[in-house]
Amino acid sequence: MDKRKVGNILGVTSILSVIISIIVFYAERGPNADIYFIIIIFSILSIIGILFAILSWKMSKQLILLIVGLIGNVFVLAAAYLLLLAMGISEP
């Protein structure tokens, strides 16, 4: 496979990590949801997605995949940080 095709696959995978985070958010909701598990999943998926977006841009030079992947994954990472902050504030 050439570098451009691998870059496109990495870019789609970066966007896929955002979609998986949204699915996890809706699947793990309710009063008995383990918030720390959700925070860990969000953080891991968003960091992997950011890395894939950057690698995608390096390989395929398509700016749209970089922008969409970075914005989506940074949003998920910010949501995970705010959840962690809220859990820290609510703990005694």
Buried (B, 14 or more C-beta within 10 A) or exposed (E): EEEEEBBBBBBBBBBBBBEBBEEBBEEBEEEEEEEEEBBEBBBEBBBBBBBBBBBBBEBBEBEEBBEBBBEBBBEBBEBBBEBBEEEEEEEE
